[in-house]
Amino acid sequence: MDISITKMSSKGQVVIPTEMRKNIQEGDKIVIIKNNDQWIMKKASDFDENLKDDLEFARRTEEAWERYEKGEFKSMPMDDFLKELDKC
């Protein structure tokens, strides 16, 4: 996952950082989904039958964020985390 910070201009324009727009060309349409406090951007050309999966991902991410804010996440060493992932 890549993370970057940008800001909105007084005209409501948001710059997508260079490293985040490698697969986006000038003129490409972008779909923006707002789910509570979460914003998801996706190229419209990639936005097809996976809509249901994208919305489910947004819902699960929002739920995880809410659990994190409540302090319900636990911390563990990376090796232990990777072992937990292998069990899934």
PDB file of N, CA, C and O in Angstrom:
ATOM      1  N   MET A   1       0.851  -1.164   0.000  1.00  0.00           N
ATOM      2  CA  MET A   1       0.000   0.000   0.000  1.00  0.00           C
ATOM      3  C   MET A   1       0.900   1.230   0.000  1.00  0.00           C
ATOM      4  O   MET A   1       1.878   1.288   0.745  1.00  0.00           O
ATOM      5  N   ASP A   2       0.571   2.210  -0.833  1.00  0.00           N
ATOM      6  CA  ASP A   2       1.290   3.476  -0.873  1.00  0.00           C
ATOM      7  C   ASP A   2       0.465   4.539  -0.162  1.00  0.00           C
ATOM      8  O   ASP A   2      -0.761   4.562  -0.270  1.00  0.00           O
ATOM      9  N   ILE A   3       1.135   5.403   0.552  1.00  0.00           N
ATOM     10  CA  ILE A   3       0.472   6.491   1.258  1.00  0.00           C
ATOM     11  C   ILE A   3       1.191   7.775   0.908  1.00  0.00           C
ATOM     12  O   ILE A   3       2.421   7.811   0.868  1.00  0.00           O
ATOM     13  N   SER A   4       0.438   8.826   0.654  1.00  0.00           N
ATOM     14  CA  SER A   4       1.011  10.125   0.347  1.00  0.00           C
ATOM     15  C   SER A   4       0.075  11.193   0.897  1.00  0.00           C
ATOM     16  O   SER A   4      -1.090  10.917   1.183  1.00  0.00           O
ATOM     17  N   ILE A   5       0.585  12.409   1.046  1.00  0.00           N
ATOM     18  CA  ILE A   5      -0.210  13.511   1.567  1.00  0.00           C
ATOM     19  C   ILE A   5      -0.309  14.593   0.500  1.00  0.00           C
ATOM     20  O   ILE A   5       0.677  14.905  -0.167  1.00  0.00           O
ATOM     21  N   THR A   6      -1.483  15.157   0.342  1.00  0.00           N
ATOM     22  CA  THR A   6      -1.723  16.259  -0.580  1.00  0.00           C
ATOM     23  C   THR A   6      -2.695  17.211   0.091  1.00  0.00           C
ATOM     24  O   THR A   6      -3.089  16.983   1.235  1.00  0.00           O
ATOM     25  N   LYS A   7      -3.086  18.265  -0.593  1.00  0.00           N
ATOM     26  CA  LYS A   7      -4.052  19.190  -0.011  1.00  0.00           C
ATOM     27  C   LYS A   7      -4.984  19.696  -1.100  1.00  0.00           C
ATOM     28  O   LYS A   7      -4.691  19.592  -2.291  1.00  0.00           O
ATOM     29  N   MET A   8      -6.108  20.243  -0.670  1.00  0.00           N
ATOM     30  CA  MET A   8      -7.090  20.773  -1.596  1.00  0.00           C
ATOM     31  C   MET A   8      -6.872  22.281  -1.730  1.00  0.00           C
ATOM     32  O   MET A   8      -6.617  22.976  -0.747  1.00  0.00           O
ATOM     33  N   SER A   9      -6.979  22.767  -2.962  1.00  0.00           N
ATOM     34  CA  SER A   9      -6.826  24.204  -3.206  1.00  0.00           C
ATOM     35  C   SER A   9      -8.129  24.933  -2.866  1.00  0.00           C
ATOM     36  O   SER A   9      -9.148  24.308  -2.574  1.00  0.00           O
ATOM     37  N   SER A  10      -8.074  26.255  -2.909  1.00  0.00           N
ATOM     38  CA  SER A  10      -9.272  27.053  -2.638  1.00  0.00           C
ATOM     39  C   SER A  10     -10.342  26.831  -3.707  1.00  0.00           C
ATOM     40  O   SER A  10     -11.513  27.142  -3.487  1.00  0.00           O
ATOM     41  N   LYS A  11      -9.946  26.294  -4.862  1.00  0.00           N
ATOM     42  CA  LYS A  11     -10.892  25.992  -5.941  1.00  0.00           C
ATOM     43  C   LYS A  11     -11.406  24.550  -5.866  1.00  0.00           C
ATOM     44  O   LYS A  11     -12.141  24.108  -6.749  1.00  0.00           O
ATOM     45  N   GLY A  12     -11.026  23.825  -4.827  1.00  0.00           N
ATOM     46  CA  GLY A  12     -11.488  22.449  -4.669  1.00  0.00           C
ATOM     47  C   GLY A  12     -10.669  21.440  -5.449  1.00  0.00           C
ATOM     48  O   GLY A  12     -11.073  20.284  -5.573  1.00  0.00           O
ATOM     49  N   GLN A  13      -9.531  21.852  -5.977  1.00  0.00           N
ATOM     50  CA  GLN A  13      -8.681  20.943  -6.746  1.00  0.00           C
ATOM     51  C   GLN A  13      -7.719  20.208  -5.819  1.00  0.00           C
ATOM     52  O   GLN A  13      -7.172  20.784  -4.878  1.00  0.00           O
ATOM     53  N   VAL A  14      -7.527  18.935  -6.105  1.00  0.00           N
ATOM     54  CA  VAL A  14      -6.606  18.112  -5.331  1.00  0.00           C
ATOM     55  C   VAL A  14      -5.564  17.545  -6.284  1.00  0.00           C
ATOM     56  O   VAL A  14      -5.905  16.980  -7.323  1.00  0.00           O
ATOM     57  N   VAL A  15      -4.299  17.699  -5.929  1.00  0.00           N
ATOM     58  CA  VAL A  15      -3.214  17.161  -6.744  1.00  0.00           C
ATOM     59  C   VAL A  15      -2.951  15.728  -6.313  1.00  0.00           C
ATOM     60  O   VAL A  15      -2.759  15.447  -5.130  1.00  0.00           O
ATOM     61  N   ILE A  16      -2.944  14.826  -7.288  1.00  0.00           N
ATOM     62  CA  ILE A  16      -2.567  13.442  -7.008  1.00  0.00           C
ATOM     63  C   ILE A  16      -1.051  13.382  -7.114  1.00  0.00           C
ATOM     64  O   ILE A  16      -0.501  13.669  -8.177  1.00  0.00           O
ATOM     65  N   PRO A  17      -0.357  13.014  -6.033  1.00  0.00           N
ATOM     66  CA  PRO A  17       1.101  12.999  -6.060  1.00  0.00           C
ATOM     67  C   PRO A  17       1.651  12.141  -7.213  1.00  0.00           C
ATOM     68  O   PRO A  17       1.062  11.126  -7.585  1.00  0.00           O
ATOM     69  N   THR A  18       2.778  12.569  -7.757  1.00  0.00           N
ATOM     70  CA  THR A  18       3.391  11.921  -8.922  1.00  0.00           C
ATOM     71  C   THR A  18       3.507  10.417  -8.747  1.00  0.00           C
ATOM     72  O   THR A  18       3.158   9.659  -9.652  1.00  0.00           O
ATOM     73  N   GLU A  19       3.993   9.975  -7.592  1.00  0.00           N
ATOM     74  CA  GLU A  19       4.205   8.536  -7.387  1.00  0.00           C
ATOM     75  C   GLU A  19       2.895   7.746  -7.353  1.00  0.00           C
ATOM     76  O   GLU A  19       2.909   6.524  -7.504  1.00  0.00           O
ATOM     77  N   MET A  20       1.763   8.431  -7.157  1.00  0.00           N
ATOM     78  CA  MET A  20       0.466   7.765  -7.097  1.00  0.00           C
ATOM     79  C   MET A  20      -0.232   7.701  -8.453  1.00  0.00           C
ATOM     80  O   MET A  20      -1.210   6.969  -8.607  1.00  0.00           O
ATOM     81  N   ARG A  21       0.256   8.454  -9.436  1.00  0.00           N
ATOM     82  CA  ARG A  21      -0.462   8.531 -10.707  1.00  0.00           C
ATOM     83  C   ARG A  21       0.297   7.940 -11.877  1.00  0.00           C
ATOM     84  O   ARG A  21       0.148   8.389 -13.013  1.00  0.00           O
ATOM     85  N   LYS A  22       1.105   6.937 -11.602  1.00  0.00           N
ATOM     86  CA  LYS A  22       1.897   6.301 -12.656  1.00  0.00           C
ATOM     87  C   LYS A  22       1.024   5.686 -13.745  1.00  0.00           C
ATOM     88  O   LYS A  22       1.411   5.701 -14.914  1.00  0.00           O
ATOM     89  N   ASN A  23      -0.126   5.153 -13.399  1.00  0.00           N
ATOM     90  CA  ASN A  23      -0.999   4.481 -14.371  1.00  0.00           C
ATOM     91  C   ASN A  23      -2.180   5.344 -14.798  1.00  0.00           C
ATOM     92  O   ASN A  23      -3.148   4.837 -15.365  1.00  0.00           O
ATOM     93  N   ILE A  24      -2.103   6.648 -14.525  1.00  0.00           N
ATOM     94  CA  ILE A  24      -3.184   7.553 -14.896  1.00  0.00           C
ATOM     95  C   ILE A  24      -2.659   8.520 -15.964  1.00  0.00           C
ATOM     96  O   ILE A  24      -1.591   9.115 -15.816  1.00  0.00           O
ATOM     97  N   GLN A  25      -3.423   8.656 -17.023  1.00  0.00           N
ATOM     98  CA  GLN A  25      -3.038   9.560 -18.114  1.00  0.00           C
ATOM     99  C   GLN A  25      -3.931  10.802 -18.080  1.00  0.00           C
ATOM    100  O   GLN A  25      -5.033  10.770 -17.533  1.00  0.00           O
ATOM    101  N   GLU A  26      -3.448  11.881 -18.662  1.00  0.00           N
ATOM    102  CA  GLU A  26      -4.254  13.091 -18.769  1.00  0.00           C
ATOM    103  C   GLU A  26      -5.559  12.758 -19.484  1.00  0.00           C
ATOM    104  O   GLU A  26      -5.551  12.114 -20.533  1.00  0.00           O
ATOM    105  N   GLY A  27      -6.668  13.194 -18.921  1.00  0.00           N
ATOM    106  CA  GLY A  27      -7.978  12.938 -19.513  1.00  0.00           C
ATOM    107  C   GLY A  27      -8.676  11.705 -18.969  1.00  0.00           C
ATOM    108  O   GLY A  27      -9.874  11.530 -19.194  1.00  0.00           O
ATOM    109  N   ASP A  28      -7.943  10.828 -18.246  1.00  0.00           N
ATOM    110  CA  ASP A  28      -8.586   9.655 -17.648  1.00  0.00           C
ATOM    111  C   ASP A  28      -9.630  10.117 -16.638  1.00  0.00           C
ATOM    112  O   ASP A  28      -9.404  11.067 -15.889  1.00  0.00           O
ATOM    113  N   LYS A  29     -10.759   9.446 -16.626  1.00  0.00           N
ATOM    114  CA  LYS A  29     -11.801   9.756 -15.650  1.00  0.00           C
ATOM    115  C   LYS A  29     -11.515   8.987 -14.366  1.00  0.00           C
ATOM    116  O   LYS A  29     -11.058   7.845 -14.389  1.00  0.00           O
ATOM    117  N   ILE A  30     -11.797   9.648 -13.250  1.00  0.00           N
ATOM    118  CA  ILE A  30     -11.568   9.073 -11.926  1.00  0.00           C
ATOM    119  C   ILE A  30     -12.896   9.013 -11.185  1.00  0.00           C
ATOM    120  O   ILE A  30     -13.643   9.991 -11.154  1.00  0.00           O
ATOM    121  N   VAL A  31     -13.185   7.867 -10.591  1.00  0.00           N
ATOM    122  CA  VAL A  31     -14.376   7.700  -9.752  1.00  0.00           C
ATOM    123  C   VAL A  31     -13.935   7.921  -8.310  1.00  0.00           C
ATOM    124  O   VAL A  31     -12.922   7.374  -7.872  1.00  0.00           O
ATOM    125  N   ILE A  32     -14.703   8.729  -7.572  1.00  0.00           N
ATOM    126  CA  ILE A  32     -14.412   8.978  -6.161  1.00  0.00           C
ATOM    127  C   ILE A  32     -15.598   8.495  -5.339  1.00  0.00           C
ATOM    128  O   ILE A  32     -16.741   8.877  -5.592  1.00  0.00           O
ATOM    129  N   ILE A  33     -15.314   7.657  -4.360  1.00  0.00           N
ATOM    130  CA  ILE A  33     -16.347   7.120  -3.473  1.00  0.00           C
ATOM    131  C   ILE A  33     -16.073   7.657  -2.077  1.00  0.00           C
ATOM    132  O   ILE A  33     -14.952   7.553  -1.578  1.00  0.00           O
ATOM    133  N   LYS A  34     -17.087   8.229  -1.445  1.00  0.00           N
ATOM    134  CA  LYS A  34     -16.956   8.680  -0.062  1.00  0.00           C
ATOM    135  C   LYS A  34     -17.810   7.777   0.810  1.00  0.00           C
ATOM    136  O   LYS A  34     -19.013   7.629   0.593  1.00  0.00           O
ATOM    137  N   ASN A  35     -17.173   7.184   1.788  1.00  0.00           N
ATOM    138  CA  ASN A  35     -17.852   6.294   2.726  1.00  0.00           C
ATOM    139  C   ASN A  35     -17.506   6.786   4.129  1.00  0.00           C
ATOM    140  O   ASN A  35     -16.438   6.479   4.657  1.00  0.00           O
ATOM    141  N   ASN A  36     -18.412   7.547   4.723  1.00  0.00           N
ATOM    142  CA  ASN A  36     -18.151   8.204   6.012  1.00  0.00           C
ATOM    143  C   ASN A  36     -16.901   9.066   5.877  1.00  0.00           C
ATOM    144  O   ASN A  36     -16.903  10.022   5.103  1.00  0.00           O
ATOM    145  N   ASP A  37     -15.845   8.756   6.602  1.00  0.00           N
ATOM    146  CA  ASP A  37     -14.618   9.557   6.554  1.00  0.00           C
ATOM    147  C   ASP A  37     -13.596   9.014   5.565  1.00  0.00           C
ATOM    148  O   ASP A  37     -12.480   9.531   5.501  1.00  0.00           O
ATOM    149  N   GLN A  38     -13.937   8.005   4.805  1.00  0.00           N
ATOM    150  CA  GLN A  38     -12.997   7.395   3.871  1.00  0.00           C
ATOM    151  C   GLN A  38     -13.291   7.823   2.436  1.00  0.00           C
ATOM    152  O   GLN A  38     -14.445   7.871   2.010  1.00  0.00           O
ATOM    153  N   TRP A  39     -12.226   8.133   1.703  1.00  0.00           N
ATOM    154  CA  TRP A  39     -12.334   8.507   0.293  1.00  0.00           C
ATOM    155  C   TRP A  39     -11.559   7.478  -0.515  1.00  0.00           C
ATOM    156  O   TRP A  39     -10.418   7.152  -0.188  1.00  0.00           O
ATOM    157  N   ILE A  40     -12.178   6.972  -1.564  1.00  0.00           N
ATOM    158  CA  ILE A  40     -11.531   5.997  -2.434  1.00  0.00           C
ATOM    159  C   ILE A  40     -11.565   6.545  -3.852  1.00  0.00           C
ATOM    160  O   ILE A  40     -12.611   6.986  -4.328  1.00  0.00           O
ATOM    161  N   MET A  41     -10.418   6.518  -4.527  1.00  0.00           N
ATOM    162  CA  MET A  41     -10.326   6.974  -5.914  1.00  0.00           C
ATOM    163  C   MET A  41      -9.916   5.789  -6.779  1.00  0.00           C
ATOM    164  O   MET A  41      -9.055   4.993  -6.405  1.00  0.00           O
ATOM    165  N   LYS A  42     -10.556   5.689  -7.950  1.00  0.00           N
ATOM    166  CA  LYS A  42     -10.238   4.594  -8.859  1.00  0.00           C
ATOM    167  C   LYS A  42     -10.476   5.064 -10.284  1.00  0.00           C
ATOM    168  O   LYS A  42     -11.418   5.810 -10.551  1.00  0.00           O
ATOM    169  N   LYS A  43      -9.618   4.624 -11.200  1.00  0.00           N
ATOM    170  CA  LYS A  43      -9.825   4.970 -12.605  1.00  0.00           C
ATOM    171  C   LYS A  43     -11.165   4.404 -13.059  1.00  0.00           C
ATOM    172  O   LYS A  43     -11.495   3.254 -12.767  1.00  0.00           O
ATOM    173  N   ALA A  44     -11.930   5.214 -13.772  1.00  0.00           N
ATOM    174  CA  ALA A  44     -13.248   4.778 -14.238  1.00  0.00           C
ATOM    175  C   ALA A  44     -13.127   3.560 -15.147  1.00  0.00           C
ATOM    176  O   ALA A  44     -14.005   2.698 -15.137  1.00  0.00           O
ATOM    177  N   SER A  45     -12.053   3.473 -15.932  1.00  0.00           N
ATOM    178  CA  SER A  45     -11.884   2.330 -16.839  1.00  0.00           C
ATOM    179  C   SER A  45     -11.669   1.028 -16.070  1.00  0.00           C
ATOM    180  O   SER A  45     -11.923  -0.051 -16.604  1.00  0.00           O
ATOM    181  N   ASP A  46     -11.205   1.116 -14.822  1.00  0.00           N
ATOM    182  CA  ASP A  46     -11.015  -0.081 -13.993  1.00  0.00           C
ATOM    183  C   ASP A  46     -12.245  -0.381 -13.147  1.00  0.00           C
ATOM    184  O   ASP A  46     -12.286  -1.379 -12.428  1.00  0.00           O
ATOM    185  N   PHE A  47     -13.233   0.480 -13.236  1.00  0.00           N
ATOM    186  CA  PHE A  47     -14.414   0.399 -12.390  1.00  0.00           C
ATOM    187  C   PHE A  47     -15.487  -0.386 -13.129  1.00  0.00           C
ATOM    188  O   PHE A  47     -16.283   0.183 -13.876  1.00  0.00           O
ATOM    189  N   ASP A  48     -15.500  -1.692 -12.917  1.00  0.00           N
ATOM    190  CA  ASP A  48     -16.426  -2.532 -13.668  1.00  0.00           C
ATOM    191  C   ASP A  48     -17.199  -3.431 -12.720  1.00  0.00           C
ATOM    192  O   ASP A  48     -17.753  -2.956 -11.729  1.00  0.00           O
ATOM    193  N   GLU A  49     -17.241  -4.703 -13.007  1.00  0.00           N
ATOM    194  CA  GLU A  49     -17.996  -5.627 -12.174  1.00  0.00           C
ATOM    195  C   GLU A  49     -17.406  -5.764 -10.779  1.00  0.00           C
ATOM    196  O   GLU A  49     -18.000  -6.414  -9.919  1.00  0.00           O
ATOM    197  N   ASN A  50     -16.254  -5.166 -10.545  1.00  0.00           N
ATOM    198  CA  ASN A  50     -15.635  -5.233  -9.225  1.00  0.00           C
ATOM    199  C   ASN A  50     -16.220  -4.208  -8.258  1.00  0.00           C
ATOM    200  O   ASN A  50     -15.734  -4.071  -7.135  1.00  0.00           O
ATOM    201  N   LEU A  51     -17.250  -3.492  -8.678  1.00  0.00           N
ATOM    202  CA  LEU A  51     -17.852  -2.479  -7.819  1.00  0.00           C
ATOM    203  C   LEU A  51     -18.247  -3.055  -6.463  1.00  0.00           C
ATOM    204  O   LEU A  51     -17.979  -2.450  -5.424  1.00  0.00           O
ATOM    205  N   LYS A  52     -18.878  -4.211  -6.474  1.00  0.00           N
ATOM    206  CA  LYS A  52     -19.305  -4.825  -5.220  1.00  0.00           C
ATOM    207  C   LYS A  52     -18.095  -5.093  -4.315  1.00  0.00           C
ATOM    208  O   LYS A  52     -18.152  -4.846  -3.110  1.00  0.00           O
ATOM    209  N   ASP A  53     -17.003  -5.596  -4.899  1.00  0.00           N
ATOM    210  CA  ASP A  53     -15.793  -5.848  -4.118  1.00  0.00           C
ATOM    211  C   ASP A  53     -15.199  -4.549  -3.574  1.00  0.00           C
ATOM    212  O   ASP A  53     -14.739  -4.501  -2.433  1.00  0.00           O
ATOM    213  N   ASP A  54     -15.210  -3.500  -4.392  1.00  0.00           N
ATOM    214  CA  ASP A  54     -14.665  -2.214  -3.956  1.00  0.00           C
ATOM    215  C   ASP A  54     -15.476  -1.642  -2.795  1.00  0.00           C
ATOM    216  O   ASP A  54     -14.910  -1.133  -1.827  1.00  0.00           O
ATOM    217  N   LEU A  55     -16.790  -1.726  -2.893  1.00  0.00           N
ATOM    218  CA  LEU A  55     -17.632  -1.207  -1.815  1.00  0.00           C
ATOM    219  C   LEU A  55     -17.462  -2.023  -0.536  1.00  0.00           C
ATOM    220  O   LEU A  55     -17.478  -1.468   0.563  1.00  0.00           O
ATOM    221  N   GLU A  56     -17.301  -3.329  -0.676  1.00  0.00           N
ATOM    222  CA  GLU A  56     -17.070  -4.177   0.490  1.00  0.00           C
ATOM    223  C   GLU A  56     -15.729  -3.833   1.136  1.00  0.00           C
ATOM    224  O   GLU A  56     -15.618  -3.782   2.360  1.00  0.00           O
ATOM    225  N   PHE A  57     -14.722  -3.602   0.311  1.00  0.00           N
ATOM    226  CA  PHE A  57     -13.412  -3.196   0.834  1.00  0.00           C
ATOM    227  C   PHE A  57     -13.527  -1.882   1.601  1.00  0.00           C
ATOM    228  O   PHE A  57     -12.958  -1.740   2.684  1.00  0.00           O
ATOM    229  N   ALA A  58     -14.256  -0.929   1.045  1.00  0.00           N
ATOM    230  CA  ALA A  58     -14.442   0.361   1.719  1.00  0.00           C
ATOM    231  C   ALA A  58     -15.147   0.178   3.049  1.00  0.00           C
ATOM    232  O   ALA A  58     -14.761   0.794   4.043  1.00  0.00           O
ATOM    233  N   ARG A  59     -16.181  -0.664   3.083  1.00  0.00           N
ATOM    234  CA  ARG A  59     -16.916  -0.904   4.326  1.00  0.00           C
ATOM    235  C   ARG A  59     -16.017  -1.533   5.381  1.00  0.00           C
ATOM    236  O   ARG A  59     -16.009  -1.108   6.537  1.00  0.00           O
ATOM    237  N   ARG A  60     -15.258  -2.553   4.975  1.00  0.00           N
ATOM    238  CA  ARG A  60     -14.383  -3.239   5.928  1.00  0.00           C
ATOM    239  C   ARG A  60     -13.266  -2.328   6.422  1.00  0.00           C
ATOM    240  O   ARG A  60     -12.877  -2.400   7.587  1.00  0.00           O
ATOM    241  N   THR A  61     -12.751  -1.475   5.548  1.00  0.00           N
ATOM    242  CA  THR A  61     -11.707  -0.544   5.943  1.00  0.00           C
ATOM    243  C   THR A  61     -12.249   0.458   6.952  1.00  0.00           C
ATOM    244  O   THR A  61     -11.584   0.774   7.939  1.00  0.00           O
ATOM    245  N   GLU A  62     -13.446   0.953   6.707  1.00  0.00           N
ATOM    246  CA  GLU A  62     -14.064   1.900   7.642  1.00  0.00           C
ATOM    247  C   GLU A  62     -14.295   1.239   8.998  1.00  0.00           C
ATOM    248  O   GLU A  62     -14.049   1.856  10.034  1.00  0.00           O
ATOM    249  N   GLU A  63     -14.760   0.001   9.002  1.00  0.00           N
ATOM    250  CA  GLU A  63     -14.958  -0.722  10.264  1.00  0.00           C
ATOM    251  C   GLU A  63     -13.630  -0.904  10.995  1.00  0.00           C
ATOM    252  O   GLU A  63     -13.565  -0.736  12.213  1.00  0.00           O
ATOM    253  N   ALA A  64     -12.586  -1.241  10.269  1.00  0.00           N
ATOM    254  CA  ALA A  64     -11.265  -1.423  10.885  1.00  0.00           C
ATOM    255  C   ALA A  64     -10.774  -0.106  11.479  1.00  0.00           C
ATOM    256  O   ALA A  64     -10.210  -0.094  12.573  1.00  0.00           O
ATOM    257  N   TRP A  65     -10.981   0.994  10.772  1.00  0.00           N
ATOM    258  CA  TRP A  65     -10.566   2.301  11.272  1.00  0.00           C
ATOM    259  C   TRP A  65     -11.312   2.645  12.557  1.00  0.00           C
ATOM    260  O   TRP A  65     -10.719   3.170  13.499  1.00  0.00           O
ATOM    261  N   GLU A  66     -12.597   2.353  12.597  1.00  0.00           N
ATOM    262  CA  GLU A  66     -13.377   2.623  13.809  1.00  0.00           C
ATOM    263  C   GLU A  66     -12.859   1.789  14.982  1.00  0.00           C
ATOM    264  O   GLU A  66     -12.765   2.286  16.104  1.00  0.00           O
ATOM    265  N   ARG A  67     -12.519   0.513  14.722  1.00  0.00           N
ATOM    266  CA  ARG A  67     -11.959  -0.329  15.790  1.00  0.00           C
ATOM    267  C   ARG A  67     -10.606   0.218  16.255  1.00  0.00           C
ATOM    268  O   ARG A  67     -10.302   0.214  17.448  1.00  0.00           O
ATOM    269  N   TYR A  68      -9.805   0.684  15.303  1.00  0.00           N
ATOM    270  CA  TYR A  68      -8.510   1.271  15.648  1.00  0.00           C
ATOM    271  C   TYR A  68      -8.687   2.490  16.540  1.00  0.00           C
ATOM    272  O   TYR A  68      -7.984   2.637  17.540  1.00  0.00           O
ATOM    273  N   GLU A  69      -9.628   3.371  16.181  1.00  0.00           N
ATOM    274  CA  GLU A  69      -9.866   4.581  16.968  1.00  0.00           C
ATOM    275  C   GLU A  69     -10.355   4.257  18.378  1.00  0.00           C
ATOM    276  O   GLU A  69     -10.123   5.029  19.309  1.00  0.00           O
ATOM    277  N   LYS A  70     -11.029   3.121  18.537  1.00  0.00           N
ATOM    278  CA  LYS A  70     -11.502   2.706  19.853  1.00  0.00           C
ATOM    279  C   LYS A  70     -10.409   1.990  20.650  1.00  0.00           C
ATOM    280  O   LYS A  70     -10.625   1.616  21.803  1.00  0.00           O
ATOM    281  N   GLY A  71      -9.241   1.798  20.039  1.00  0.00           N
ATOM    282  CA  GLY A  71      -8.143   1.117  20.723  1.00  0.00           C
ATOM    283  C   GLY A  71      -8.284  -0.387  20.745  1.00  0.00           C
ATOM    284  O   GLY A  71      -7.705  -1.048  21.607  1.00  0.00           O
ATOM    285  N   GLU A  72      -9.041  -0.943  19.814  1.00  0.00           N
ATOM    286  CA  GLU A  72      -9.289  -2.380  19.798  1.00  0.00           C
ATOM    287  C   GLU A  72      -8.248  -3.170  19.004  1.00  0.00           C
ATOM    288  O   GLU A  72      -8.329  -4.397  18.939  1.00  0.00           O
ATOM    289  N   PHE A  73      -7.269  -2.485  18.396  1.00  0.00           N
ATOM    290  CA  PHE A  73      -6.213  -3.197  17.673  1.00  0.00           C
ATOM    291  C   PHE A  73      -5.156  -3.654  18.662  1.00  0.00           C
ATOM    292  O   PHE A  73      -4.972  -3.032  19.708  1.00  0.00           O
ATOM    293  N   LYS A  74      -4.471  -4.719  18.343  1.00  0.00           N
ATOM    294  CA  LYS A  74      -3.376  -5.153  19.190  1.00  0.00           C
ATOM    295  C   LYS A  74      -2.075  -5.036  18.410  1.00  0.00           C
ATOM    296  O   LYS A  74      -2.055  -5.161  17.186  1.00  0.00           O
ATOM    297  N   SER A  75      -1.011  -4.801  19.123  1.00  0.00           N
ATOM    298  CA  SER A  75       0.304  -4.663  18.510  1.00  0.00           C
ATOM    299  C   SER A  75       1.037  -5.988  18.624  1.00  0.00           C
ATOM    300  O   SER A  75       0.917  -6.692  19.627  1.00  0.00           O
ATOM    301  N   MET A  76       1.807  -6.326  17.575  1.00  0.00           N
ATOM    302  CA  MET A  76       2.591  -7.559  17.610  1.00  0.00           C
ATOM    303  C   MET A  76       3.787  -7.408  16.685  1.00  0.00           C
ATOM    304  O   MET A  76       3.763  -6.594  15.761  1.00  0.00           O
ATOM    305  N   PRO A  77       4.820  -8.179  16.925  1.00  0.00           N
ATOM    306  CA  PRO A  77       5.984  -8.155  16.033  1.00  0.00           C
ATOM    307  C   PRO A  77       5.589  -8.603  14.617  1.00  0.00           C
ATOM    308  O   PRO A  77       4.666  -9.398  14.444  1.00  0.00           O
ATOM    309  N   MET A  78       6.294  -8.086  13.620  1.00  0.00           N
ATOM    310  CA  MET A  78       5.971  -8.374  12.229  1.00  0.00           C
ATOM    311  C   MET A  78       5.961  -9.883  11.947  1.00  0.00           C
ATOM    312  O   MET A  78       5.070 -10.361  11.244  1.00  0.00           O
ATOM    313  N   ASP A  79       6.913 -10.634  12.468  1.00  0.00           N
ATOM    314  CA  ASP A  79       6.957 -12.082  12.211  1.00  0.00           C
ATOM    315  C   ASP A  79       5.702 -12.772  12.712  1.00  0.00           C
ATOM    316  O   ASP A  79       5.170 -13.658  12.042  1.00  0.00           O
ATOM    317  N   ASP A  80       5.223 -12.375  13.885  1.00  0.00           N
ATOM    318  CA  ASP A  80       3.990 -12.951  14.419  1.00  0.00           C
ATOM    319  C   ASP A  80       2.796 -12.583  13.547  1.00  0.00           C
ATOM    320  O   ASP A  80       1.912 -13.406  13.307  1.00  0.00           O
ATOM    321  N   PHE A  81       2.780 -11.331  13.072  1.00  0.00           N
ATOM    322  CA  PHE A  81       1.702 -10.885  12.197  1.00  0.00           C
ATOM    323  C   PHE A  81       1.672 -11.712  10.916  1.00  0.00           C
ATOM    324  O   PHE A  81       0.605 -12.144  10.479  1.00  0.00           O
ATOM    325  N   LEU A  82       2.834 -11.931  10.316  1.00  0.00           N
ATOM    326  CA  LEU A  82       2.896 -12.717   9.076  1.00  0.00           C
ATOM    327  C   LEU A  82       2.446 -14.153   9.306  1.00  0.00           C
ATOM    328  O   LEU A  82       1.813 -14.752   8.437  1.00  0.00           O
ATOM    329  N   LYS A  83       2.767 -14.705  10.462  1.00  0.00           N
ATOM    330  CA  LYS A  83       2.289 -16.062  10.794  1.00  0.00           C
ATOM    331  C   LYS A  83       0.772 -16.087  10.897  1.00  0.00           C
ATOM    332  O   LYS A  83       0.130 -17.045  10.467  1.00  0.00           O
ATOM    333  N   GLU A  84       0.193 -15.017  11.475  1.00  0.00           N
ATOM    334  CA  GLU A  84      -1.269 -14.920  11.567  1.00  0.00           C
ATOM    335  C   GLU A  84      -1.895 -14.869  10.162  1.00  0.00           C
ATOM    336  O   GLU A  84      -2.927 -15.493   9.912  1.00  0.00           O
ATOM    337  N   LEU A  85      -1.264 -14.127   9.263  1.00  0.00           N
ATOM    338  CA  LEU A  85      -1.757 -14.045   7.892  1.00  0.00           C
ATOM    339  C   LEU A  85      -1.741 -15.400   7.192  1.00  0.00           C
ATOM    340  O   LEU A  85      -2.649 -15.733   6.430  1.00  0.00           O
ATOM    341  N   ASP A  86      -0.691 -16.176   7.465  1.00  0.00           N
ATOM    342  CA  ASP A  86      -0.600 -17.510   6.838  1.00  0.00           C
ATOM    343  C   ASP A  86      -1.732 -18.428   7.267  1.00  0.00           C
ATOM    344  O   ASP A  86      -2.093 -19.351   6.538  1.00  0.00           O
ATOM    345  N   LYS A  87      -2.294 -18.185   8.438  1.00  0.00           N
ATOM    346  CA  LYS A  87      -3.397 -19.020   8.933  1.00  0.00           C
ATOM    347  C   LYS A  87      -4.699 -18.751   8.184  1.00  0.00           C
ATOM    348  O   LYS A  87      -5.595 -19.595   8.170  1.00  0.00           O
ATOM    349  N   CYS A  88      -4.807 -17.577   7.563  1.00  0.00           N
ATOM    350  CA  CYS A  88      -6.050 -17.178   6.879  1.00  0.00           C
ATOM    351  C   CYS A  88      -6.243 -17.912   5.582  1.00  0.00           C
ATOM    352  O   CYS A  88      -7.236 -17.690   4.890  1.00  0.00           O
TER     353      CYS A  88
END
